[in-house]
Every structure is written in C-alpha cells, then in structure tokens.
Amino acid sequence: MNQLLSPFNFSRGPSLKNRFMLAPLTNTQSFEDGKLSDEEFKWLTMRAQGGFALTMTCASHVQAIGKGFPGQLGVFSDDHLDGLKRLSKEIKANDSVAICQLHHAGMRSPEDLIGQRPVCPSDNEEFKARALSTSEVEKLRDDFIEAAIRSEKAGFDGVELHCAHGYILAQFLSPEINKRNDQYGQSLSNRSRLLYEIIDGIREVCQNEFIIGVRLSPERFGLKLNEITSLAEELMTSNKIEFLDMSLWDVFKEPEEEEFKGKKLISYFTELKRGNTKLGVAGSIKTPGDAEKTMDEGVDWVMLGRAAILQHNFPKLYEADSSFSPVQAPVSKEHLRNEGLSDKFIQYVGNWKLTKKPSKT
C-alpha cells in the first residue's frame, strides 16, 4: 500500500485514515475577541472535507495577552466554546481528527493589539517585553492546561502545544531569550520545565484517550539544534505525548549551524529514538513527489501548509492519482476564494507570493 494513503494510529485517540495532516496556519479570519467566524469555519472544514486525516486549528491563544495576530482564534474563555464545538463537530463529521493548537505569542504579541507590554521569560529590549514573575509563569502553565480542558469540552480529539517559531514556549527554551535564574531558567532541563508541567497537567485532567502533541522548530530565535534534538528524543521516549511535529521551514534543507552541515536537517530527527510517539514534519512540501520523498526520509506523516491553501482537497486528488500535478503559485485571488479563503486571509498571504500581481492597464 502507498505509504501516504495507509492508515495509522497514535498511542491514544481515533485512527487516522492517511498520512496527510493540515498544518496549523495563521489566517486572521476570526473575530477580535477570539470567537470563531464563519470564514475560519469554512477554511478549516473544507480541508477536512478535502481528505486530510487530521485537521488542526491555527494558533489559538490561551490568554488574551498572548494574542499574536489580528483575527486570531481564541481558546482562553468559555465564550469561545460554542464556536469551537461547531468547528470540531464538523471536522470529525468528515472523518478527520480534530486538534486545537494552543498558543501564546509572548514577546511577539504586538502592544497595540493587546493594549499592554508583551510578556517574555526575561526582559527583552528588542520587543519591549517585560519578564514574567514566577507566579505569572505558573498562571501561564495553568491557562495552557485550562485551554486543553476547554478544547476537550468542545469536542476536540486533542491539542498541540505550539513550542516553535519564537513564541512563548520556544522563548523559554531559548538560552538567548530566557535569562531567568529561577527553576524555569539556565539549564535545558529548567528551560523545558514549563513545557513538561503543561503536558503533565493536561494528562492529569483530560481523558485517557485525549491526544497531546508538541510542535518544535530547531532553528532561529536563539534555539540550538543539539538542544532541540535532545529535547525531541526525550519527549518522544517519555510516553507523555502522542506526536511530535517538527517545523523545518524546508524539509530538505541543511541546518543553519555550520557544525551540523553536511546532511539534511530532517535526518537529525528521523534518526532519534521515538518510543511510541509518531514523528511528522512540515516545511515546503508542495507536490506529491515532495510528500513521498519526505515519507522516504523515515517520518510517520507529513503536514501541508501552502499546498493545502492552494488545494483544499490535495489528499483526495492524490488518492485519485498519486502523480497529479498540483496548482502552482501564483494564482488568482478568485482561485483562493474558491479554495475557501476570505479576503482577510488573502490579504494576509499577500507577501507569500501566492497571488498574481494585478495587470497594468
């Protein structure tokens, strides 16, 4: 059987019908109070209808002060429950596993968006962010856990903790950003303490079959590849999570750090011990050939981002013809509208070179 079309299971939760997952994509389509809009509902459920075995929300913030983008979906209040219930129900009705990604932007929360200085593990001059007190770190931990409880109440099969791309959990991991002297700083063990406390807290309060995943990125924002590989293997062999999602920017690139060049970045993760944890990757997987080559590298599943924007039914097209030729960017705005993107989302992706420039007259 074709690897990409074969079903598989996490150690908890429902079975997955194939190896295609929707990457969590910021889309700025919901309401400013975090409530789900019809536009975001349409965007996500079209991907579930299009054959993705797992459909993940965009980064959904767990505190109002953690908002990173306009129109960001929220999971920090019971006011969000009705919309989240509607979303998870429709995703699951299309035989897709529903995952809510839990997020806090930390120092990357724009002050004009949240109405106060953003927060960070330590004072940060570049982002004009203030350090969290120890009690505020504990409150942050508890709010991540509460957001997972809320996601479960809303009917999601599980959550992914966004610990990548320089957002707050990744800020704690970064030795360049995290200069704390308490139990959440200095050693990698201390810098990853918050992540593990959140995982343990979710496992304690949510049902046994509730899925927990983690998204990591191995580079940028002061992260070190040797530390992230160490953490990745520790997480995968801990029996604490069901999946690890590595965001690599480009699955076939070499590492940025000179000492690790000479082989693909992905190989540093596929060669790790995994225990019962499933490993997936995201990063410039645009064609059926890209997806197949990525699977051949030894991962368990692939996440599609821009390819899923361009074609909501990429998995179904692949199932019908594994050598199909996907739509290539740039495309018209009308094409994107037909793929379920609102004008807000189209404007947001305007710098991604997805849309054609208007012709001069």
N, C-alpha and C positions, 0 to 999 in steps of 0.2 A: 504493500500500500504506500502511496505517496506520503512522505513524512508530514508535509504541511496539512494534509487532509485527515490524518489519523487522529482519533480521539485520545484524550489522556485525562488524568486525574491529579489534582493536588492532594496532599495528605488529608485535607478537610474540604468539605463543601461539595457542590454538584460537579458532575463530569463536564468536560469541555469537548465540543464536537470537532474542533480542529485546532490548529496551532496559530491562528491569526487573532491578535488582540488589538483593540483600539488604543493607541497611545493617548495619555491624558493631555488634552490640548486646550490651552487658554483660548477663549473665544469672545469674551467681553459682551455676551449677549443677554445676560440675566439682569435683574433689577438691582439698583444700587444698595438696597437693603439685604441683598443676598438671596432673595426669593427667586425661584425658577421661573423663567419666562417661556412662553410658547416657542420662541425662536431656539432657545437652547434645548428644549424638549425635542423639537423636530430634528435638530442637528444630531443629537445623540441617538435617538431611536431609529433614525434612518440607517445608522451604522449597524445597529442590532439587526434590523431588517435585512441588511446587506450581507449578512453571513458571518460577522465577527463572533467568535466563540466567547469573547469577554469584552464587554463594553465598559470603559472607565470614564468617570466624570472628569471634567477639568479640575485643576487645583481648587479645592473647596475649603475656604478658610475657617479655622476653628476658633478664632477670636476676631472681633470687629477691628481691633488694632492690627491684625495680621493680614488685612486686605492688601493685595499687591497690584490689582488691576481694576479699572472701571468695569462695571457689569459682571463682577465675579460671583459665582455661585457660593452660597454660604451654608455652613453646617454648624453654626455656633449658637443657634437659637431654635426653640421648639416652633417658632413662627415659620421655619423652613420645612417643617415635616410634611405638610400637605403636598408641596411640590416634589419633594424627594420621594414620597410614596408613589405619586403618579409616575415619576420617572422610572423607578426601579421596577414597578409593576409592568410597564410597557417593554422595558429591556428584557425582562425574564419571559414575557409572553412570546418573544421572538427567539426563544431557546438560546439566549445569551446570558452569561454570568454577569451579574451587576456588581460593580466595585466602585466605591466612593473614594476618591483620593483626598486625603487630609493634608492641609497645607497651612503654613503661616509664613509670610514673606519676611518677617523680622526687619532687619535694617533696610530691606528693599521695598518696604511699604512707603509709598510717597506721602510726605507730610500733608500735602494739600488734599490727599484722598482720605486720610484717616483723622485729620484735624488735630494732630499732636506729633511730637517727635517719635520716630520709629524706635523700636527696641532691638537689642542685639545682645549676644553673650557678654560683650565688653563695649565700653565707649568706642565709637567709631567716627573719626573726624570726616572721612570721605562721604559717608552717608548721613552725617549729623545725627547719629543714633546714640541713644543712651543705654548703659548697661542695665540688664535685669538684676534685681535683687534675688537672693536665694529663694525667698518666699514667692517671688514672681515666677521664677523658673518652675517651682512646684505647682503653681497655679496653671502655668502653661502645660505642664505634664497632665494635670487633671482635666484641662479643657480638651486636649487631644483625646483622652480616654472618653470623656463625655460625648465628643463628636462621633466616636466609634459606636457608643451606645445608641446615639441618635440615628446613625446610619443603619444599625441593626433594626431599630424600631421602624424605620422607613422601608424595610424590606430588602436592603442590600445584602448580598451574599458575603460581603467582606469589605475591607478597606485596604488602601495602600498608603503608607506613610511617606510623604514627599521629603526625602532626605538628600536632595540633589540641587544642582543649579544655583547654589549660593543662597538658598532660603534658610529659614531659621535652624532647622535641624542640621543642615550642612554647615551652617555658621558655627554651631557648637563643635562639629568635627574638625574644623579648620584650625590648625595651630597658628596661622597668621591672623585670624579674626578673633579667636577665642583666647583671651589673655587672663581668664579667671584664675583665682587662687583657691577657690573652694572645691568641693567634691565634683564639680562639673567642668573643671579645667585642668590644664597641664598635660597629664599622660593621656594616651589614646583611650585607655580604659575609662578615665574620668570624662573625657570629651564625648564618649559614646554612651555615658551613663543615662542621659536623658532619653535617648532612643530606646534603650533596653527597659527603662522604667515604664515608658509608654506601652511597649509591646507586652510586658508582663501585666500591666494594669488592664489592658484590653483582654488579654487571655483570661484573666481572673473574673471579669464581669460579663463577658459575652458568651454566647452558647458555644458548645464544643466544636460545632461544625463551621463556625464563623472563620472566614479566611483572613489572614493577615499577610500583607506583602510590604516590601520596602523598595523604594526607588533610590538608587545611589548614582552619582556621577563621579568619575575618578580623577577629574582634572578641573582646573580653574578655581577661582575663589580660594586659593591657598591650600587646596587639597593635595595630598601626596599619594601617588599611585601605590607605593609599598604599604601605606597605612590602609588605603581603601581595599586593596586585595586581602589584607589581613582581616579587616572587619567583615568583608564579604564572606570569606570562608568561615569565620566564626559564626556569623549569622546563619549561614546555610547548614552548618552542622550542629546548631544549637537546639534543633527541634522546636524552636519558638515561632518560626514563620513558615508560610506555605510557598511563597515565591519571592525571588529577588529579581528586580527589574533594573538592569544596568543601562543607563542613558549614556551613549558613547559619542553622540554627535555624528559620527560616521563609523559604521561597524567595521570598515576595512582599513581604517587609518592606523598609523603607528602612534605610540604615546608621544606626548609633547616633551616629557623629560628625557634629556639626552641619554642618561644611563640606561634607559629602558627601550631605546630604539633598536630596530633590527628585526622585530616581529610585530604582528598585529596586536593592537590594544585588546581586542576581544579575547585573544589567546590567554591573556593573564587571568581571565575569569573562567574560561571553559576548562582550564587545567586544574582548577581548585576542587577540593572535596566538597560534595553537595549534601551529603546525608539524604534526607527525604525532601529536600527543598528543590523546587523547579527554577531553572535559570532562564530568563528571557532578556532580550536586548532590543534597543531602539537606536536608530541613527542612520538616516539617509537610505532606508530600504525602499526603493522606488518601483522595482519591477519584479515579476515572478522570478527571474533569474537571480536578482539580489536576495530575495527571500529564500530561495533554495540554497544558494551559496552560504547564507547565514546559518541555516539549519545544518549544513555540512560542517560548519565550524564546531558543532557539538552543543548548541543550545537546545533548550526544550521547546521554545516558542519565539515568535517574533512580534514586535509591536510596530504598527504602521501609523505614521503621522500625516505627512503631506500627501502620501499616496491615498490615504483614506479621505482626505479633504477633496482630492480631485475625483475620486470614485468611491462612493459610499458602499458599493457592492463589490469591491475588489475580491473578497473571498469567494463570492458566488461566481464571479467571472473566471476566477482561477479554477474553481471546481468544474466549470463547463469546458474550459480549455486552458490547460496549465501553461501554454505558451502564448497566451493572449498578449496583445500589445497595449499597455496602459496609456491613458491620455497623458500627454506631456505638457508641462507648463512652458510658456504662459498660456492661459486660457482666458476666455471672455468672462466678464462678470456674470453674464447670463448663465454660463455653464455652472459657475459656482452657486448661483441662486437655485438652479435645478438640482444641485447636489445638497441642498438644504442649508446653505449659509445665508444668514441675513446680511443686510448692508453693513451692519456694525462689524460683523466678523470679516466681511470682505475688506472693509477699511483697515481693520487690524492687520490682516495679512498683506496689506499693500506693499510692504517693504520686503516681502519674501520672494518676490519675482514670480508670483503665481499667476498674476493677471497681465493681460496685454495693455500696453500703453495706448491711450486714445489716439486715433489717427489725426494728423494735422489736416486742416481744411483751408 
